[in-house]
């Protein structure tokens, strides 16, 4: 797949300050696009670019109840680095929740989804 983006068709859908004490957080919106961009921003001394800041996973409501839970992880976790804008593409387009596991840093997570047609 070759990705060509129109810079005017990115939509910020979420931003969340992340404290050192919160290890797991969930985007309060249900995302629908299979191309998203994430930025975990921090100005701390340790926040040099390329440092691992969190792990990201997608979770869907499967409808299958096992152990009282209907949620299922759609794919493996991906690494999210500090102060680096990262684009994640997924082969499956569906409604999903975004879950991040923080590496205990003070930062802000920004999420964008691409609303245009990918060519």
OpenMM code with the backbone's topology and positions (N, CA, C; nanometers):
from openmm import Vec3, app, unit

residues = "UNK UNK UNK UNK UNK UNK UNK UNK UNK UNK UNK UNK UNK UNK UNK UNK UNK UNK UNK UNK UNK UNK UNK UNK UNK UNK UNK UNK UNK UNK UNK UNK UNK UNK UNK UNK UNK UNK UNK UNK UNK UNK UNK UNK UNK UNK UNK UNK UNK UNK UNK UNK UNK UNK UNK UNK UNK UNK UNK UNK UNK UNK UNK UNK UNK UNK UNK UNK UNK UNK UNK UNK UNK UNK UNK UNK UNK UNK UNK UNK UNK UNK UNK UNK UNK UNK UNK UNK UNK UNK UNK UNK UNK UNK UNK UNK UNK UNK UNK UNK UNK UNK UNK UNK UNK UNK UNK UNK UNK UNK UNK UNK UNK UNK UNK UNK UNK UNK UNK".split()
positions = [
    Vec3(0.0842, -0.1166, 0.0000),
    Vec3(0.0000, 0.0000, 0.0000),
    Vec3(0.0892, 0.1236, 0.0000),
    Vec3(0.0650, 0.2144, -0.0920),
    Vec3(0.1352, 0.3415, -0.0969),
    Vec3(0.0456, 0.4458, -0.0317),
    Vec3(0.0988, 0.5195, 0.0651),
    Vec3(0.0197, 0.6195, 0.1350),
    Vec3(0.0534, 0.7578, 0.0838),
    Vec3(-0.0480, 0.8305, 0.0416),
    Vec3(-0.0345, 0.9697, 0.0025),
    Vec3(-0.1395, 1.0477, 0.0802),
    Vec3(-0.0944, 1.1449, 0.1597),
    Vec3(-0.1854, 1.2168, 0.2480),
    Vec3(-0.2057, 1.3604, 0.2026),
    Vec3(-0.3243, 1.4121, 0.2301),
    Vec3(-0.3543, 1.5536, 0.2151),
    Vec3(-0.3453, 1.6130, 0.3549),
    Vec3(-0.2542, 1.7063, 0.3754),
    Vec3(-0.2294, 1.7590, 0.5094),
    Vec3(-0.3507, 1.8260, 0.5724),
    Vec3(-0.4481, 1.8660, 0.4925),
    Vec3(-0.5680, 1.9311, 0.5459),
    Vec3(-0.6747, 1.8319, 0.5910),
    Vec3(-0.6493, 1.7033, 0.5786),
    Vec3(-0.7508, 1.6049, 0.6134),
    Vec3(-0.7155, 1.5229, 0.7370),
    Vec3(-0.6331, 1.5801, 0.8229),
    Vec3(-0.6071, 1.5215, 0.9536),
    Vec3(-0.6965, 1.5921, 1.0546),
    Vec3(-0.7568, 1.5153, 1.1420),
    Vec3(-0.8465, 1.5702, 1.2430),
    Vec3(-0.7966, 1.5282, 1.3810),
    Vec3(-0.7715, 1.6287, 1.4690),
    Vec3(-0.7335, 1.5937, 1.6062),
    Vec3(-0.8588, 1.5446, 1.6767),
    Vec3(-0.8509, 1.4260, 1.7350),
    Vec3(-0.9677, 1.3668, 1.8000),
    Vec3(-0.9534, 1.3577, 1.9508),
    Vec3(-0.8313, 1.3791, 2.0005),
    Vec3(-0.8130, 1.3610, 2.1438),
    Vec3(-0.6789, 1.4149, 2.1879),
    Vec3(-0.6758, 1.4696, 2.3078),
    Vec3(-0.5493, 1.4984, 2.3751),
    Vec3(-0.5710, 1.4736, 2.5234),
    Vec3(-0.4696, 1.4199, 2.5889),
    Vec3(-0.4835, 1.3796, 2.7287),
    Vec3(-0.3521, 1.4002, 2.8024),
    Vec3(-0.3521, 1.4853, 2.9071),
    Vec3(-0.2320, 1.4901, 2.9914),
    Vec3(-0.2164, 1.3565, 3.0650),
    Vec3(-0.0944, 1.3111, 3.0742),
    Vec3(-0.0659, 1.1827, 3.1373),
    Vec3(0.0289, 1.2076, 3.2531),
    Vec3(-0.0135, 1.1725, 3.3716),
    Vec3(0.0722, 1.1890, 3.4884),
    Vec3(0.1580, 1.0669, 3.5111),
    Vec3(0.2563, 1.0813, 3.5978),
    Vec3(0.3470, 0.9704, 3.6271),
    Vec3(0.2772, 0.8549, 3.6973),
    Vec3(0.1647, 0.8832, 3.7630),
    Vec3(0.0998, 0.7784, 3.8421),
    Vec3(-0.0008, 0.6955, 3.7638),
    Vec3(-0.0418, 0.7416, 3.6468),
    Vec3(-0.1427, 0.6685, 3.5701),
    Vec3(-0.0747, 0.5815, 3.4658),
    Vec3(-0.0846, 0.4515, 3.4827),
    Vec3(-0.0139, 0.3596, 3.3935),
    Vec3(-0.0978, 0.3173, 3.2738),
    Vec3(-0.2307, 0.3143, 3.2860),
    Vec3(-0.3179, 0.2702, 3.1757),
    Vec3(-0.4240, 0.3763, 3.1538),
    Vec3(-0.4428, 0.4169, 3.0297),
    Vec3(-0.5474, 0.5132, 3.0006),
    Vec3(-0.6119, 0.4786, 2.8679),
    Vec3(-0.7395, 0.5158, 2.8562),
    Vec3(-0.8200, 0.4805, 2.7399),
    Vec3(-0.8724, 0.6085, 2.6768),
    Vec3(-0.8598, 0.6195, 2.5461),
    Vec3(-0.9186, 0.7311, 2.4727),
    Vec3(-1.0701, 0.7242, 2.4905),
    Vec3(-1.1358, 0.8329, 2.5331),
    Vec3(-1.2800, 0.8283, 2.5595),
    Vec3(-1.3661, 0.8231, 2.4325),
    Vec3(-1.3053, 0.8366, 2.3157),
    Vec3(-1.3792, 0.8321, 2.1901),
    Vec3(-1.3632, 0.6964, 2.1240),
    Vec3(-1.4633, 0.6557, 2.0495),
    Vec3(-1.4503, 0.5369, 1.9660),
    Vec3(-1.3962, 0.5837, 1.8321),
    Vec3(-1.2837, 0.5317, 1.7930),
    Vec3(-1.2202, 0.5699, 1.6671),
    Vec3(-1.2674, 0.4772, 1.5554),
    Vec3(-1.2687, 0.5297, 1.4337),
    Vec3(-1.3219, 0.4526, 1.3215),
    Vec3(-1.2228, 0.4364, 1.2063),
    Vec3(-1.1225, 0.5191, 1.1998),
    Vec3(-1.0314, 0.5174, 1.0848),
    Vec3(-0.9162, 0.4205, 1.1071),
    Vec3(-0.8653, 0.3654, 0.9969),
    Vec3(-0.7551, 0.2706, 1.0106),
    Vec3(-0.6185, 0.3368, 0.9938),
    Vec3(-0.6162, 0.4700, 0.9850),
    Vec3(-0.4904, 0.5445, 0.9849),
    Vec3(-0.5018, 0.6516, 1.0922),
    Vec3(-0.4121, 0.6433, 1.1913),
    Vec3(-0.4099, 0.7432, 1.2974),
    Vec3(-0.2667, 0.7915, 1.3165),
    Vec3(-0.2542, 0.9111, 1.3713),
    Vec3(-0.1230, 0.9647, 1.4069),
    Vec3(-0.1259, 0.9952, 1.5557),
    Vec3(-0.0186, 0.9598, 1.6238),
    Vec3(-0.0092, 0.9807, 1.7672),
    Vec3(0.1196, 1.0550, 1.7998),
    Vec3(0.1093, 1.1426, 1.8988),
    Vec3(0.2257, 1.2146, 1.9483),
    Vec3(0.2188, 1.2157, 2.0997),
    Vec3(0.3214, 1.1644, 2.1639),
    Vec3(0.3344, 1.1722, 2.3089),
    Vec3(0.4387, 1.2794, 2.3355),
    Vec3(0.3919, 1.3961, 2.3803),
    Vec3(0.4769, 1.5134, 2.3926),
    Vec3(0.5159, 1.5384, 2.5380),
    Vec3(0.6429, 1.5686, 2.5587),
    Vec3(0.6911, 1.6015, 2.6922),
    Vec3(0.8136, 1.6907, 2.6814),
    Vec3(0.8282, 1.7786, 2.7782),
    Vec3(0.9438, 1.8673, 2.7795),
    Vec3(1.0407, 1.8335, 2.8927),
    Vec3(1.0233, 1.7187, 2.9554),
    Vec3(1.1116, 1.6776, 3.0645),
    Vec3(1.2542, 1.6548, 3.0184),
    Vec3(1.3452, 1.6545, 3.1117),
    Vec3(1.4874, 1.6350, 3.0823),
    Vec3(1.5109, 1.5010, 3.0120),
    Vec3(1.4383, 1.4001, 3.0524),
    Vec3(1.4535, 1.2646, 2.9982),
    Vec3(1.3872, 1.2477, 2.8626),
    Vec3(1.3170, 1.3513, 2.8144),
    Vec3(1.2286, 1.3361, 2.6990),
    Vec3(1.2987, 1.3513, 2.5651),
    Vec3(1.4164, 1.2987, 2.5517),
    Vec3(1.4817, 1.3040, 2.4216),
    Vec3(1.4031, 1.2201, 2.3211),
    Vec3(1.4103, 1.2602, 2.1964),
    Vec3(1.3379, 1.1892, 2.0911),
    Vec3(1.3840, 1.0435, 2.0847),
    Vec3(1.2945, 0.9565, 2.0483),
    Vec3(1.3148, 0.8133, 2.0305),
    Vec3(1.3055, 0.7348, 2.1616),
    Vec3(1.2860, 0.8000, 2.2744),
    Vec3(1.2725, 0.7257, 2.4003),
    Vec3(1.1320, 0.6672, 2.4095),
    Vec3(1.1224, 0.5424, 2.4468),
    Vec3(0.9941, 0.4742, 2.4560),
    Vec3(0.9083, 0.5396, 2.5638),
    Vec3(0.7862, 0.5792, 2.5255),
    Vec3(0.6971, 0.6455, 2.6199),
    Vec3(0.5766, 0.5634, 2.6592),
    Vec3(0.5253, 0.4809, 2.5683),
    Vec3(0.4046, 0.4033, 2.5978),
    Vec3(0.3913, 0.2908, 2.4966),
    Vec3(0.3003, 0.2012, 2.5276),
    Vec3(0.2586, 0.0982, 2.4333),
    Vec3(0.1131, 0.1266, 2.3989),
    Vec3(0.0764, 0.1125, 2.2726),
    Vec3(-0.0588, 0.1412, 2.2248),
    Vec3(-0.1224, 0.0108, 2.1777),
    Vec3(-0.2504, -0.0068, 2.2108),
    Vec3(-0.3268, -0.1218, 2.1613),
    Vec3(-0.4655, -0.0751, 2.1185),
    Vec3(-0.5248, -0.1490, 2.0248),
    Vec3(-0.6648, -0.1267, 1.9884),
    Vec3(-0.7480, -0.2348, 2.0543),
    Vec3(-0.8675, -0.1959, 2.0962),
    Vec3(-0.9582, -0.2906, 2.1601),
    Vec3(-1.0963, -0.2741, 2.0974),
    Vec3(-1.1614, -0.3849, 2.0662),
    Vec3(-1.2952, -0.3803, 2.0078),
    Vec3(-1.3926, -0.4556, 2.0972),
    Vec3(-1.5184, -0.4225, 2.0828),
    Vec3(-1.6252, -0.4964, 2.1497),
    Vec3(-1.6545, -0.6157, 2.0614),
    Vec3(-1.6182, -0.7347, 2.1063),
    Vec3(-1.6280, -0.8537, 2.0223),
    Vec3(-1.7680, -0.9137, 2.0176),
    Vec3(-1.8479, -0.8923, 2.1238),
    Vec3(-1.9783, -0.9566, 2.1319),
    Vec3(-1.9699, -1.0968, 2.1895),
    Vec3(-1.8507, -1.1487, 2.2012),
    Vec3(-1.8281, -1.2814, 2.2580),
    Vec3(-1.7893, -1.2634, 2.4039),
    Vec3(-1.8698, -1.3162, 2.4942),
    Vec3(-1.8435, -1.2990, 2.6367),
    Vec3(-1.7676, -1.4184, 2.6921),
    Vec3(-1.6496, -1.3908, 2.7413),
    Vec3(-1.5681, -1.4938, 2.8047),
    Vec3(-1.5175, -1.4353, 2.9357),
    Vec3(-1.5511, -1.5001, 3.0446),
    Vec3(-1.5102, -1.4492, 3.1750),
    Vec3(-1.5746, -1.3169, 3.2092),
    Vec3(-1.6925, -1.2886, 3.1513),
    Vec3(-1.7632, -1.1642, 3.1793),
    Vec3(-1.7158, -1.0443, 3.0990),
    Vec3(-1.6203, -1.0626, 3.0092),
    Vec3(-1.5659, -0.9514, 2.9320),
    Vec3(-1.5920, -0.9727, 2.7831),
    Vec3(-1.6442, -0.8680, 2.7163),
    Vec3(-1.6706, -0.8767, 2.5723),
    Vec3(-1.5631, -0.8092, 2.4886),
    Vec3(-1.4668, -0.7457, 2.5532),
    Vec3(-1.3633, -0.6741, 2.4792),
    Vec3(-1.2532, -0.7690, 2.4348),
    Vec3(-1.1976, -0.7402, 2.3190),
    Vec3(-1.0880, -0.8214, 2.2657),
    Vec3(-0.9822, -0.7287, 2.2090),
    Vec3(-0.8568, -0.7651, 2.2253),
    Vec3(-0.7485, -0.6890, 2.1638),
    Vec3(-0.7459, -0.7254, 2.0164),
    Vec3(-0.7460, -0.6241, 1.9329),
    Vec3(-0.7551, -0.6472, 1.7893),
    Vec3(-0.6203, -0.6849, 1.7294),
    Vec3(-0.5145, -0.6291, 1.7823),
    Vec3(-0.3817, -0.6573, 1.7297),
    Vec3(-0.2799, -0.6341, 1.8407),
    Vec3(-0.1575, -0.6695, 1.8170),
    Vec3(-0.0534, -0.6552, 1.9179),
    Vec3(-0.0253, -0.5097, 1.9519),
    Vec3(0.0439, -0.4896, 2.0601),
    Vec3(0.0765, -0.3533, 2.1006),
    Vec3(0.1871, -0.2969, 2.0113),
    Vec3(0.1877, -0.1659, 2.0018),
    Vec3(0.2901, -0.0957, 1.9249),
    Vec3(0.3579, 0.0050, 2.0148),
    Vec3(0.4832, 0.0319, 1.9879),
    Vec3(0.5605, 0.1250, 2.0701),
    Vec3(0.5322, 0.2691, 2.0286),
    Vec3(0.5182, 0.3544, 2.1288),
    Vec3(0.4986, 0.4970, 2.1063),
    Vec3(0.6160, 0.5701, 2.1715),
    Vec3(0.6891, 0.6472, 2.0923),
    Vec3(0.8097, 0.7130, 2.1406),
    Vec3(0.7810, 0.8585, 2.1772),
    Vec3(0.8581, 0.9115, 2.2705),
    Vec3(0.8448, 1.0487, 2.3187),
    Vec3(0.8815, 1.1477, 2.2082),
    Vec3(0.8018, 1.2544, 2.1960),
    Vec3(0.8287, 1.3675, 2.1066),
    Vec3(0.8537, 1.3260, 1.9617),
    Vec3(0.7827, 1.2245, 1.9187),
    Vec3(0.7958, 1.1766, 1.7808),
    Vec3(0.6555, 1.1500, 1.7265),
    Vec3(0.6164, 1.2204, 1.6231),
    Vec3(0.4872, 1.1965, 1.5588),
    Vec3(0.4949, 1.0645, 1.4841),
    Vec3(0.4032, 0.9744, 1.5153),
    Vec3(0.4042, 0.8429, 1.4523),
    Vec3(0.2697, 0.8153, 1.3876),
    Vec3(0.2735, 0.7627, 1.2665),
    Vec3(0.1517, 0.7236, 1.1952),
    Vec3(0.1397, 0.5726, 1.2044),
    Vec3(0.0214, 0.5287, 1.2458),
    Vec3(-0.0069, 0.3863, 1.2564),
    Vec3(-0.1151, 0.3518, 1.1550),
    Vec3(-0.0909, 0.2490, 1.0766),
    Vec3(-0.1906, 0.2015, 0.9814),
    Vec3(-0.2344, 0.0622, 1.0234),
    Vec3(-0.3610, 0.0363, 1.0054),
    Vec3(-0.4177, -0.0931, 1.0408),
    Vec3(-0.4873, -0.1509, 0.9188),
    Vec3(-0.4755, -0.2803, 0.9000),
    Vec3(-0.5363, -0.3438, 0.7835),
    Vec3(-0.6868, -0.3609, 0.8004),
    Vec3(-0.7341, -0.3605, 0.9239),
    Vec3(-0.8766, -0.3792, 0.9509),
    Vec3(-0.9381, -0.2471, 0.9931),
    Vec3(-1.0440, -0.2056, 0.9256),
    Vec3(-1.1143, -0.0837, 0.9636),
    Vec3(-1.2384, -0.1222, 1.0418),
    Vec3(-1.2486, -0.0738, 1.1641),
    Vec3(-1.3626, -0.1026, 1.2499),
    Vec3(-1.3675, 0.0027, 1.3593),
    Vec3(-1.4728, 0.0032, 1.4378),
    Vec3(-1.4806, 0.0907, 1.5537),
    Vec3(-1.3942, 0.0303, 1.6642),
    Vec3(-1.3099, 0.1121, 1.7271),
    Vec3(-1.2204, 0.0594, 1.8293),
    Vec3(-1.1881, 0.1649, 1.9341),
    Vec3(-1.1465, 0.1174, 2.0490),
    Vec3(-1.0952, 0.2034, 2.1549),
    Vec3(-0.9432, 0.1978, 2.1495),
    Vec3(-0.8823, 0.3080, 2.1843),
    Vec3(-0.7369, 0.3158, 2.1875),
    Vec3(-0.6931, 0.3119, 2.3332),
    Vec3(-0.6049, 0.2209, 2.3651),
    Vec3(-0.5565, 0.2043, 2.5016),
    Vec3(-0.4055, 0.2227, 2.5009),
    Vec3(-0.3556, 0.2998, 2.5969),
    Vec3(-0.2113, 0.3203, 2.6081),
    Vec3(-0.1647, 0.2781, 2.7460),
    Vec3(-0.0484, 0.2195, 2.7497),
    Vec3(0.0160, 0.1807, 2.8742),
    Vec3(0.1391, 0.2682, 2.8901),
    Vec3(0.1306, 0.3648, 2.9803),
    Vec3(0.2335, 0.4653, 3.0007),
    Vec3(0.3557, 0.4061, 3.0700),
    Vec3(0.4717, 0.4554, 3.0309),
    Vec3(0.5959, 0.4133, 3.0946),
    Vec3(0.6304, 0.5088, 3.2103),
    Vec3(0.5274, 0.5633, 3.2754),
    Vec3(0.5352, 0.6516, 3.3920),
    Vec3(0.6105, 0.7815, 3.3658),
    Vec3(0.5694, 0.8539, 3.2637),
    Vec3(0.6249, 0.9850, 3.2340),
    Vec3(0.5146, 1.0890, 3.2398),
    Vec3(0.5503, 1.2122, 3.2733),
    Vec3(0.4580, 1.3243, 3.2595),
    Vec3(0.4624, 1.3677, 3.1139),
    Vec3(0.3501, 1.3602, 3.0467),
    Vec3(0.3454, 1.3918, 2.9044),
    Vec3(0.2013, 1.4212, 2.8657),
    Vec3(0.1811, 1.4579, 2.7410),
    Vec3(0.0474, 1.4734, 2.6844),
    Vec3(0.0408, 1.3891, 2.5581),
    Vec3(-0.0655, 1.3119, 2.5465),
    Vec3(-0.0845, 1.2282, 2.4281),
    Vec3(-0.1851, 1.2957, 2.3365),
    Vec3(-0.1480, 1.3125, 2.2104),
    Vec3(-0.2348, 1.3702, 2.1075),
    Vec3(-0.2669, 1.2609, 2.0064),
    Vec3(-0.3937, 1.2520, 1.9669),
    Vec3(-0.4362, 1.1527, 1.8674),
    Vec3(-0.5070, 1.2239, 1.7525),
    Vec3(-0.4733, 1.1850, 1.6312),
    Vec3(-0.5322, 1.2388, 1.5088),
    Vec3(-0.5773, 1.1218, 1.4230),
    Vec3(-0.6872, 1.1408, 1.3504),
    Vec3(-0.7238, 1.0381, 1.2533),
    Vec3(-0.7333, 1.1037, 1.1156),
    Vec3(-0.6986, 1.0236, 1.0163),
    Vec3(-0.6996, 1.0738, 0.8786),
    Vec3(-0.8392, 1.0543, 0.8210),
    Vec3(-0.8987, 1.1643, 0.7745),
    Vec3(-1.0366, 1.1605, 0.7260),
    Vec3(-1.0475, 1.1527, 0.5745),
    Vec3(-0.9364, 1.1658, 0.5046),
    Vec3(-0.9386, 1.1670, 0.3592),
    Vec3(-0.9295, 1.0269, 0.2995),
    Vec3(-0.9257, 1.0252, 0.1695),
    Vec3(-0.9098, 0.8996, 0.0954),
    Vec3(-0.7617, 0.8716, 0.0813),
    Vec3(-0.7218, 0.7507, 0.1094),
    Vec3(-0.5826, 0.7130, 0.0979),
    Vec3(-0.5598, 0.6546, -0.0398),
    Vec3(-0.4608, 0.7108, -0.1084),
    Vec3(-0.4304, 0.6634, -0.2428),
    Vec3(-0.2934, 0.5997, -0.2459),
] * unit.nanometer
topology = app.Topology()
chain = topology.addChain("A")
for resn in residues:
    res = topology.addResidue(resn, chain)
    for name in ("N", "CA", "C"):
        topology.addAtom(name, app.Element.getBySymbol(name[0]), res)
